[in-house]
Amino acid sequence: MEDLRQTAMAYHIAATDEIRQFIQVFYNEMDPKDNRQVEFKEFSKYMETIGCQHMASDEFFNELKQPGNEVLYYDDIITLFYIIHSGRPFCGGLCKKFVKGMYFTCVKCFSDHNIDSAFSVCSQCFGAEAYQHCHDDFLDPIVLLRYKRIEALKSNLNERSPSSVTTVLMDPSPSLPASSSSSSSHQSHKMAKTNSPIISTAIVPAMSYQQSKQVSF
């Protein structure tokens, strides 16, 4: 959670006065006693009021408050505000816990404007295949952002000169090492998933990207 706190504070430092005022109002509404602290009952009730029932648990409250504290203070509310508005997920897999670290998101759901929120799972549930979903292609947020950028670059190249664009951006990622004879069928299944065209596009080698920039227009 500490990384999320630092990220939230960095955004707060760079925020406009309008956004800071909005966070202050958010905090004041959660603190009806006006005693500069938010107890669990106040927090839980407010989360339910704004439609964030999944955050109203004591487990999430304990994750949010800093070590040694029994209540939430303003810095904690800044972190909560960031978590809500950044769309930080709860795991859609077996554990259902708030995801503080890395996670994997369904690419198809993420790109579908008819879906309110993307399906995401924590790295532990993803690695253990402890989830059920109707799509197969998952990427972590960093690779997903890279994949979306590559899609935009390809679209830009196509718009400028469709006839001269090469398929260099679609070059596959470096070959994965062959599995040993002792590897399980579960590992082989994982290897097959890693070779999906979406992941191959996202993890395009840097040299291929440099070559793509040399395409004449």
Number of C-alpha atoms within 10 A of each C-alpha: 14 11 10 17 20 12 13 21 17 11 14 19 9 10 12 11 10 9 12 15 12 13 19 15 12 15 25 17 14 22 19 12 11 11 8 14 19 24 14 16 13 16 23 21 14 19 17 14 11 8 10 13 13 14 19 20 15 13 11 14 20 15 12 19 20 17 8 6 9 14 17 22 17 15 16 21 23 20 22 22 17 20 16 12 8 10 10 16 21 19 24 22 21 16 15 15 16 18 18 17 11 12 22 23 22 20 22 16 19 17 12 11 10 8 11 9 13 17 21 26 30 27 17 16 18 20 12 11 14 14 17 12 10 8 11 11 17 25 18 17 14 12 16 21 13 15 21 15 13 19 16 12 16 19 12 12 20 15 11 12 12 13 10 12 17 14 10 19 24 20 16 19 16 11 8 9 7 9 11 8 6 6 10 10 9 10 11 14 10 12 15 9 14 16 15 14 15 17 19 19 21 24 20 20 17 10 9 15 16 12 12 18 12 8 13 10 11
